[in-house]
Amino acid sequence: MSLLSLKDVTIRFGGLTAVDTVNLEVQQGEILALIGPNGAGKSTVFNLITSIYQPTEGAISFDGKPLVGIPTHKIADMGITRTFQTIRLFSELSVLDNVKIGAHCRGKAGLLQALTRLPGMKREEKELEEKAIVALEFLDLATKKEEMAKNLSYGEQRRLEIARALVSKPKILLLDEPAAGMNPQEKVVLMEMIRRIRDTGITIFLVEHDMKLVMNISERIAVLDYGKKIAEGNPLEVRSNKAVIEAYLGSGQFKSRRIRR
Amino acid sequence: MKKLLNNWIVQVLLFLSILGLTAFGAQIVNDLMPPYILMICLFIGINLIMALGLNLITGVTGQLTLGHAAFMSIGAYASAIATVNYDIPFLLGVLIGGLAAGLVGIIIGFPTLRLTGDYLAIATLGFAEIVRVQFTNMKITNGAIGFLGIEGSTTFPIVITIAVTVVFAMVWLENSRNGRAMLAVREDEVASSAVGINTTLYKIQAFAIGAFCAGVGGALFAHTTTFIQPTDFGFLKSIDILSIVVLGGLGSIPGTIIGAIVLTAAPEILRPLSNYRMMVYGLLLVVIMIFRPYGLLGGVNIRHAVRRAIMWPKKKQPGRGE
């Protein structure tokens, strides 16, 4: 059974159909990439999965449970975490705090515990800190834990975002253009890291523009164009798919008479 | 020794003894100081309690509100009505004032906290005006004439003890799972909900606690001046409290303490300037904001600063210069 499945998912913003009857299955333990030209609706798919948008039609289910209608903040608790296309860190907070906040859904302490500081709360806090440090070590950021997030370099900020998403031990990690703005060396490191994350048993679903990275790392690729899924398969199949080439490079013919003029 | 300090009961006892010492010290100050200076100190304490509440809402959770005086007035009137009309003991009255304000904070929080930034500021401003006009037209508050005959039960030790308690509570809160979630809401709402933070819940929590503090401050205020009227709690009062928080440094508890001291004492220290007093006061605000745009202690992490000061002679900061 697939871990995450989208069935006929459609979302319309007014007259614009951003995602059009998309069917997609993410299998447990795989690395799946979603690609497509700019504005194809890739990030919208992520926003639909994390309940930031609600689909106009269709159903999304995760681990057998329906996701539609569940508030965004409960999604992380179910085991879906994500990073963002534009880095969204808590920039005025320390690196360690950023990761600790990432584990928010694994904690229980509320207002009462904060003010009474009973031993249970301290134990939880300690566990949380240990988890955070493990996640930071995994992404090679442990030496920077006291620094403010905004003072990290770009590549480090990207990694910190992944650490924040990983600390709560999700079942699936959604990476929205993780390599954007990275130099070739950083990309190699990133690929290595994504593989290592997958090896810990976390399913990876990523959106990416960098074809070299996508072809290298993913086991399966789905292609979106104008909100529709036009192809799906392993990298080789997708690379030679006619519809995909057309979407990226054009067919050499005008699709509509009106444009010709 | 360290193990002993980690024991919860020891910590509670330690906290209580700190409170006791504070009260005792404040009592000595109370006996020694001339009434005029004592009054200034008392108002510093009251302003501090209210400003810490606003700091939680605006500084920590990042929700700009311009209606803090409304919560103060609710606390003031609720406690005054409780102690005068129903003969409830003073401290219980203060608690009632705080709870009333906190409750209104929750009720108001639900609709208004959907708004962000400037829009929230305007909504809270409107709410504050509604509250003020309501108090002006209510019979039980004696309308625009003002509420008379409140007993002057507020003393310096009580105010300082409450203020110290609030400071401790705020520090604990900020260093807990709850406080971190509030900080995350300030930094980025979308990212916080993506990691599982219920942003609405934490905003309302911050609003309720902030309003509670304002209510307690208002109750203490009412029992200091013994006479309150709706105009005491106008827009300017909200701005006064907000400027304490901004001048001290948004989100910084030590900053808020310093801000409360500076901004409460400044108008009194400047009194010899008579007519130019408020002008110089305004100038002071402008100058501070020019030289410290993030507030006096804004962006200063006290814990790190202290640690660095201690570690300085020993070794360089770790992780650098490899």
Interface residues (C-beta under 8 A of the other chain):
Chain A: T50 I52 P71 T72 H73 K74 I75 A76 D77 T81 R82 F84 R88 L89 F90 S91 E92 L93 D97 K100 I101 G102 H104 C105 G107 A109 G110 L111 Q113 A114 L115 R117 L118 P119 M121 K122 E124 E125 L128 T143 K144 E146 R164 A165 S168
Chain B: N6 W8 Q11 A169 W172 L173 S176 R177 N178 G179 R180 A181 L183 A184 E187 D188 V190 A191 S192 S193 A194 V195 G196 I197 N198 T199 Q205 I209 H304 P318 G319
